[in-house]
Amino acid sequence: MRDLVEIGMGRTARRGYDFDDVQIVPSRRTRSSRDVSTTWQIDAYRFGIPLLTHPTDAIVSPAMAVRIGELGGLGVLNAEGLWARHGGVDKLLFQLSAAMDEADDAAAIRLLQQWHAAPIQVELLTEAIGQVASSGVTVAARVSPQHARDLAPELLAAGVEILIVQGTIVSAEHVSRAAEPLNLEEFIASMDVPVIAGGVGDYRTAMHLMRTGAAGVIVGHGAGASTSTADVLGIRVPMATAVADAAAARRDYLDETGGRYVHVIADGGVYTSGDVAKAIACGADAVMLGQPLAAAAEAPGNGLYWTAAAAHPSLPRSHVIEVPRSSIGIDTLLFGPSADPGGTVNLFGALRRAMAKTGYSELKEFQKVGLTVRP
């Protein structure tokens, strides 16, 4: 039963829960972590860990996408980001760091807006995708709904194997009087590669996206310390509730179609290894990580983090923030060993241990683990 709260006469609101509000409850015999599998497969693509990177230039360069792929995750390039618009991106990112040092993040936001005002250059985008493709790892790229139709043919020709159509909020069919809207169902049907779409924040929108033929649905919009969507738009997604709702939509859609499984990907509210475990426990198949990876020594943002919404020309919805950068490599960040008791290192080693402590050996089984809500 939905937990409804009366907020005024004739107006109710549903109570929602974040990952901080729920706890995993061990209720089965324990097992060795060596007997636990964290493998995740979407369509024909199999990964060693249930990880996609949030598509921001702060953490994903072509080289970083390759490294993430080598470690068993999926690095997602932003096809509308700096690598698609400029050569010498490393120099630009050092300029961004200097802007943060000299003033505040308003100066950095203005730089991002200026750089993203440059047109997308297909040859640069093709080169970036080619760098990832030539390494042999799975190639993924993100486009916004408004540019999906134009950029998708170029991306597929360059070697993209999984396409992400992602915005702050994505619906099955965008309505616009100014231009022909993107019909997501028709778009996905025309693609020769699996399409992951989002973000969504409730059961109904998740179900609508599943019915378009999407291989995966992104829940959330990358909310973290940098995002200001709640301040700017008043929109915020309680991630534990939203993931559980999307998982319910997945179950109902599976029954509706007689067996078509759509993956649920949690994007936002995941800061620690405990959050990774709780996202899976609430029903996610994988997590999309952003800010936690910005601390890696290889992250191109040089200790800064922002989302793609920071560069919006008229209404930015992400700050540029400084993250505690260390000499720890991305491999250690994901798999340890860790000397940090705060859950920010060995993210997926900890997931394996959480599954072992609760007696589960597969990710899909772990989605059934017991949960309690913080009083």
C-alpha positions in Angstrom: 0.0 0.0 0.0 1.3 3.4 -0.9 2.3 5.6 2.1 0.3 8.8 1.5 0.6 11.9 3.7 -1.9 14.7 3.8 0.1 18.0 3.3 -3.0 20.2 3.3 -6.8 20.1 2.8 -7.5 18.0 -0.3 -3.8 17.5 -1.2 -1.8 14.4 -0.4 1.8 13.4 -1.2 3.4 10.1 -1.3 6.3 9.4 1.1 9.5 8.5 -0.6 12.7 6.9 0.6 16.4 7.5 -0.3 19.1 4.8 0.0 20.1 6.4 3.3 16.6 5.5 4.7 16.8 1.7 4.0 19.0 -1.0 5.4 19.8 -4.5 4.2 18.8 -7.3 6.6 20.8 -10.6 6.5 18.3 -13.4 6.8 20.0 -16.4 5.2 23.0 -18.5 5.8 26.2 -16.7 4.8 28.6 -17.8 2.1 32.1 -17.2 1.0 32.6 -14.0 -1.2 34.6 -16.2 -3.5 31.4 -18.0 -4.4 29.6 -14.7 -5.4 29.2 -13.5 -8.9 28.7 -9.8 -9.8 28.4 -10.3 -13.5 25.7 -8.4 -15.4 24.5 -9.0 -18.9 22.3 -6.6 -21.0 21.4 -7.9 -24.4 24.4 -9.7 -25.8 26.9 -7.7 -23.7 28.3 -9.2 -20.5 30.1 -7.3 -17.8 32.1 -8.3 -14.8 30.5 -5.7 -12.6 27.1 -3.9 -12.7 28.6 -0.5 -13.5 27.9 2.2 -16.1 29.7 5.6 -15.8 27.6 8.7 -15.7 28.2 10.3 -19.1 30.2 13.4 -17.9 33.5 14.7 -19.2 34.6 15.0 -15.6 35.1 11.3 -15.4 34.9 9.8 -18.9 37.5 10.5 -21.5 38.1 7.9 -24.3 41.0 6.6 -22.3 39.0 6.3 -19.1 36.1 4.5 -21.0 38.7 2.0 -22.2 40.0 1.5 -18.7 36.5 1.0 -17.2 35.8 -1.5 -19.9 39.0 -3.4 -19.2 38.0 -3.6 -15.5 34.6 -5.1 -16.3 32.3 -2.0 -16.4 30.8 0.1 -19.1 32.3 3.5 -19.8 29.7 5.9 -21.3 31.0 8.8 -23.4 29.0 12.0 -23.7 28.5 12.3 -27.4 27.6 16.0 -26.9 30.4 16.8 -24.6 33.8 18.4 -24.9 35.5 15.5 -26.8 32.9 15.9 -29.5 33.4 19.7 -29.9 37.0 20.5 -29.2 40.6 19.2 -29.7 42.9 19.5 -26.8 40.3 18.8 -24.2 42.9 18.2 -21.5 44.0 21.8 -21.7 40.4 23.0 -21.4 40.0 21.0 -18.3 43.1 22.5 -16.7 41.6 25.9 -17.5 38.4 24.8 -15.7 40.5 23.9 -12.6 42.2 27.3 -12.7 38.8 29.0 -12.9 37.7 27.2 -9.8 41.0 28.2 -8.0 40.6 31.9 -8.9 36.9 32.4 -8.2 34.0 30.0 -7.7 32.0 27.6 -9.7 30.1 30.4 -11.5 33.2 31.1 -13.5 33.6 27.4 -14.3 29.9 27.1 -15.3 30.4 30.0 -17.7 33.4 28.3 -19.3 31.4 25.0 -19.7 28.6 27.0 -21.3 31.0 28.7 -23.7 32.7 25.5 -24.7 29.5 23.7 -25.3 28.2 26.5 -27.5 30.7 25.3 -30.1 29.2 22.9 -32.7 29.6 19.1 -32.5 32.3 18.1 -34.9 31.6 14.7 -36.3 35.2 13.9 -37.0 36.2 14.6 -33.4 33.3 12.5 -32.2 34.2 9.7 -34.5 37.8 9.8 -33.4 36.8 9.6 -29.7 34.5 6.6 -30.3 37.1 5.0 -32.5 39.7 5.2 -29.6 37.3 3.1 -27.5 36.3 0.7 -30.2 39.9 -0.1 -31.2 40.6 -1.3 -27.7 38.1 -4.1 -27.9 35.9 -3.1 -25.0 32.1 -2.5 -25.4 31.4 1.0 -26.8 28.6 3.1 -25.3 27.7 6.8 -25.8 25.0 9.1 -24.5 22.9 11.5 -26.5 20.1 13.8 -25.4 16.6 13.2 -26.7 16.7 16.3 -28.8 19.8 15.3 -30.6 19.3 11.5 -30.8 17.8 11.4 -34.2 20.7 13.4 -35.8 23.6 11.9 -33.9 22.6 8.2 -33.8 23.7 7.4 -37.4 27.1 8.9 -36.9 27.5 7.1 -33.6 26.6 3.7 -35.0 28.9 4.2 -37.9 31.7 5.0 -35.6 31.2 1.8 -33.6 28.8 2.5 -30.8 27.3 -0.8 -29.5 25.0 0.5 -26.8 23.2 3.8 -27.1 22.1 5.8 -24.1 19.3 8.3 -24.6 19.4 10.4 -21.5 18.0 13.6 -20.1 17.0 14.9 -16.7 13.5 13.5 -17.4 12.7 11.4 -20.4 9.2 10.4 -21.5 8.1 8.0 -24.2 7.1 10.8 -26.5 8.2 14.4 -26.0 5.6 17.0 -26.9 6.7 20.2 -28.7 5.0 22.7 -30.9 8.3 24.1 -32.1 9.8 20.9 -33.7 8.9 17.4 -34.5 9.2 15.4 -31.3 11.3 12.3 -30.9 9.0 9.2 -30.8 11.2 7.0 -28.7 9.4 3.8 -29.8 9.9 4.5 -33.5 13.5 5.6 -32.8 14.4 2.4 -30.9 12.8 0.2 -33.5 15.0 1.8 -36.1 18.2 1.1 -34.2 20.4 -2.0 -34.7 21.9 -1.7 -31.2 20.3 -1.9 -27.7 19.0 1.5 -26.4 19.0 2.5 -22.7 16.7 5.4 -21.9 16.0 7.7 -18.9 15.8 9.2 -16.5 12.5 8.3 -14.9 11.3 8.6 -11.3 8.1 6.6 -11.1 6.3 3.4 -12.0 4.2 4.9 -14.9 7.1 6.6 -16.7 9.3 3.5 -16.3 6.5 1.3 -17.8 6.0 3.7 -20.7 9.8 3.6 -21.5 9.8 -0.2 -21.3 7.0 -0.4 -23.8 9.1 1.6 -26.3 11.5 -1.3 -26.6 14.3 0.1 -24.5 16.7 -2.5 -23.3 17.2 -0.6 -20.0 15.6 2.2 -18.1 17.6 4.7 -16.1 16.1 5.7 -12.8 17.1 9.1 -11.5 19.1 11.9 -13.0 22.5 11.6 -11.4 21.6 13.4 -8.2 24.5 14.1 -6.0 26.4 16.9 -4.2 26.9 18.7 -7.6 23.3 18.5 -8.9 20.9 21.4 -8.3 17.8 20.1 -10.1 15.8 20.2 -6.8 16.8 23.9 -6.3 16.2 24.9 -9.9 13.2 22.9 -10.9 11.8 21.6 -7.6 12.3 18.0 -9.0 13.9 15.4 -6.8 13.8 11.6 -7.0 13.8 9.5 -3.8 16.0 6.9 -5.2 15.1 3.8 -3.1 11.4 4.3 -3.8 12.0 5.1 -7.5 14.2 2.1 -8.1 11.6 -0.2 -6.3 8.8 1.3 -8.4 10.8 0.8 -11.6 11.5 -2.8 -10.6 7.8 -3.3 -10.1 7.2 -2.0 -13.6 9.8 -4.4 -14.9 8.0 -7.3 -13.2 4.6 -6.3 -14.6 6.1 -5.7 -18.0 7.7 -9.1 -17.9 4.3 -10.6 -17.3 2.7 -8.4 -19.9 5.1 -9.4 -22.7 5.5 -13.0 -21.7 9.2 -12.8 -20.8 10.9 -9.6 -22.1 13.2 -8.4 -19.3 14.1 -4.7 -19.2 17.1 -3.7 -17.0 16.8 -1.0 -14.3 19.8 1.2 -13.8 20.1 3.5 -10.7 21.6 6.9 -11.5 21.9 9.1 -8.4 22.1 8.9 -4.7 25.0 6.4 -4.9 28.0 7.6 -3.0 29.4 4.6 -1.2 29.7 0.8 -1.6 26.8 0.5 0.8 24.7 2.6 -1.6 25.7 0.3 -4.5 24.5 -2.7 -2.5 21.2 -1.0 -1.5 20.5 0.1 -5.1 20.7 -3.5 -6.2 18.7 -4.7 -3.1 15.9 -2.2 -4.1 15.7 -3.8 -7.5 18.4 -2.2 -9.7 20.3 -4.4 -12.2 23.2 -2.0 -12.3 24.3 1.4 -11.0 25.4 4.5 -13.0 28.3 6.1 -11.0 29.5 9.6 -11.4 30.9 11.5 -8.4 32.4 8.5 -6.6 34.7 7.9 -9.7 35.9 11.5 -9.8 38.4 10.8 -7.1 40.3 8.3 -9.3 43.8 9.4 -10.3 42.9 8.8 -14.0 39.7 11.0 -13.9 40.1 13.7 -16.6 38.3 16.3 -14.4 41.4 16.8 -12.2 39.5 16.6 -9.0 36.4 18.4 -10.2 33.0 16.9 -10.9 29.9 18.1 -12.7 27.1 16.6 -14.8 26.2 17.4 -18.4 23.4 19.7 -17.1 26.1 22.2 -15.9 26.6 23.3 -19.4 22.9 24.1 -20.2 23.0 27.5 -22.0 20.2 29.2 -20.0 19.4 27.0 -16.9 22.4 25.0 -15.6 21.4 22.4 -13.1 24.7 21.2 -11.8 27.5 22.9 -9.8 31.2 22.2 -10.5 32.4 20.8 -7.3 35.8 19.8 -5.9 36.2 16.2 -4.8 38.9 14.8 -2.6 41.3 13.5 -5.3 43.8 10.9 -4.4 46.5 8.9 -6.0 44.2 5.9 -5.9 43.7 4.3 -9.4 40.3 3.4 -10.8 41.1 -0.3 -10.3 41.7 0.2 -6.6 38.6 2.4 -6.3 36.5 -0.4 -7.8 38.2 -3.5 -6.4 40.5 -2.4 -3.5 42.4 -3.1 -1.4 41.1 -0.2 0.8 42.4 1.6 3.8 39.3 3.8 3.9 36.5 2.7 6.3 34.0 5.1 4.7 32.9 2.9 1.8 34.4 5.0 -1.0 37.1 2.6 -2.1 36.7 -1.1 -3.2 33.1 -0.4 -4.3 32.4 -3.7 -5.9 34.5 -5.8 -3.6 32.2 -4.5 -0.9 29.2 -5.4 -3.0 30.5 -8.9 -3.3 31.0 -9.0 0.5 27.5 -7.7 1.1 26.0 -10.4 -1.1 28.1 -13.0 0.7 27.0 -11.8 4.2 23.4 -12.1 3.2 23.7 -15.4 1.5 23.2 -14.5 -2.2 25.5 -15.6 -5.0 23.8 -13.7 -8.0 22.7 -10.1 -8.5 19.2 -11.1 -9.4 18.9 -13.1 -6.3 20.2 -10.3 -4.2 17.3 -8.1 -5.4 15.1 -10.2 -3.0 17.2 -9.5 0.1 15.3 -8.2 3.2 15.1 -4.5 3.8 14.1 -2.3 6.7 13.3 1.4 6.8 15.0 3.8 9.2 12.4 5.0 11.8 
